[in-house]
Amino acid sequence: MKKIILVCLALLIYQKWDVIDQHFNPLPDYAAAHDGKVILYATAWCGYCKKARELMNRNNIPFYEYDIEKSKEGNEQHKSLGGRGIPVLLINGEVIKGYDASRILALAKEG
């Protein structure tokens, strides 16, 4: 029984590592440099990045975009946020990895 609990605990920690890591290593305030707007780390060819842009434009959510293939600063920030894929969004100090429309809207409307 102890082994099962330890395995479950290990899986939970693995799944929630981003949240745990942010607690101990707070994110730099990149948004402050862009008037608190949502920051989108994307590429020109990514379909989910296009969906994220369209969602924010449709809902009048101001955002600043870095093309991580063309911007050295954007690429470095993307990596520092733990980005391994795209899109990555920074909204009110929270990182969203991937396209999650409901979470993007919820966080963007909080700020």
Secondary structure per residue as TSV (DSSP state, phi and psi in degrees):
chain	resnum	aa	ss	phi	psi
A	1	M	-	360.0	-39.3
A	2	K	H	-62.7	-37.2
A	3	K	H	-64.8	-40.1
A	4	I	H	-64.4	-42.9
A	5	I	H	-63.2	-42.7
A	6	L	H	-64.8	-40.7
A	7	V	H	-64.1	-44.9
A	8	C	H	-62.0	-42.0
A	9	L	H	-63.6	-43.4
A	10	A	H	-62.0	-41.8
A	11	L	H	-64.6	-40.9
A	12	L	H	-62.8	-45.5
A	13	I	H	-61.7	-42.8
A	14	Y	H	-61.1	-44.6
A	15	Q	H	-68.5	-33.3
A	16	K	T	-105.1	18.7
A	17	W	H	-58.4	-38.5
A	18	D	H	-58.6	-43.7
A	19	V	H	-67.4	-43.4
A	20	I	H	-63.5	-45.4
A	21	D	H	-63.2	-40.2
A	22	Q	H	-63.6	-30.7
A	23	H	H	-65.4	-41.7
A	24	F	H	-88.8	-24.8
A	25	N	S	-129.1	83.6
A	26	P	-	-59.1	151.2
A	27	L	-	-74.4	147.5
A	28	P	-	-65.5	155.2
A	29	D	-	-89.8	72.4
A	30	Y	G	-65.1	-32.5
A	31	A	G	-63.8	-28.1
A	32	A	G	-59.2	-33.7
A	33	A	G	-72.6	-13.0
A	34	H	G	-122.0	37.3
A	35	D	T	55.5	34.8
A	36	G	T	72.3	10.2
A	37	K	-	-70.5	164.1
A	38	V	E	-65.6	139.7
A	39	I	E	-112.4	127.7
A	40	L	E	-110.2	123.6
A	41	Y	E	-103.5	116.8
A	42	A	E	-150.4	-176.2
A	43	T	-	-132.3	165.7
A	44	A	S	-71.1	-29.5
A	45	W	S	-92.7	-8.0
A	46	C	-	-79.2	122.8
A	47	G	H	-65.3	-38.9
A	48	Y	H	-72.1	-29.7
A	49	C	H	-65.0	-40.8
A	50	K	H	-62.2	-42.1
A	51	K	H	-62.1	-40.5
A	52	A	H	-63.4	-43.8
A	53	R	H	-59.6	-48.7
A	54	E	H	-61.8	-40.8
A	55	L	H	-61.0	-46.0
A	56	M	H	-69.7	-38.8
A	57	N	H	-64.8	-43.2
A	58	R	H	-61.1	-32.9
A	59	N	T	-101.7	14.7
A	60	N	T	52.0	43.7
A	61	I	-	-98.1	114.4
A	62	P	-	-68.8	138.3
A	63	F	E	-146.8	157.9
A	64	Y	E	-115.3	135.9
A	65	E	E	-117.3	135.3
A	66	Y	E	-109.3	127.7
A	67	D	E	-86.7	108.8
A	68	I	T	-68.9	-11.8
A	69	E	T	-88.3	-19.0
A	70	K	T	-112.1	-18.9
A	71	S	-	-113.3	116.5
A	72	K	H	-63.3	-43.9
A	73	E	H	-61.0	-45.3
A	74	G	H	-62.5	-40.9
A	75	N	H	-64.3	-41.8
A	76	E	H	-65.4	-41.7
A	77	Q	H	-65.2	-42.5
A	78	H	H	-55.8	-47.3
A	79	K	H	-65.0	-41.4
A	80	S	H	-67.5	-21.8
A	81	L	T	-87.1	2.3
A	82	G	T	83.5	18.9
A	83	G	-	-71.5	126.4
A	84	R	S	-119.7	-16.3
A	85	G	S	-134.9	-172.2
A	86	I	S	-137.0	155.6
A	87	P	-	-77.2	159.0
A	88	V	E	-124.9	133.6
A	89	L	E	-122.7	141.7
A	90	L	E	-113.8	113.2
A	91	I	E	-130.5	118.0
A	92	N	T	49.6	42.3
A	93	G	T	80.5	1.8
A	94	E	E	-111.2	142.2
A	95	V	E	-100.8	132.1
A	96	I	E	-115.3	121.3
A	97	K	E	-103.3	119.0
A	98	G	S	94.5	176.7
A	99	Y	-	-93.3	112.4
A	100	D	-	-133.9	89.6
A	101	A	H	-55.1	-45.8
A	102	S	H	-66.0	-39.3
A	103	R	H	-70.8	-39.3
A	104	I	H	-58.8	-48.8
A	105	L	H	-65.0	-42.5
A	106	A	H	-62.0	-46.7
A	107	L	H	-70.7	-39.5
A	108	A	H	-67.2	-32.1
A	109	K	H	-82.5	-14.4
A	110	E	H	-69.2	-37.5
A	111	G	-	-82.3	360.0
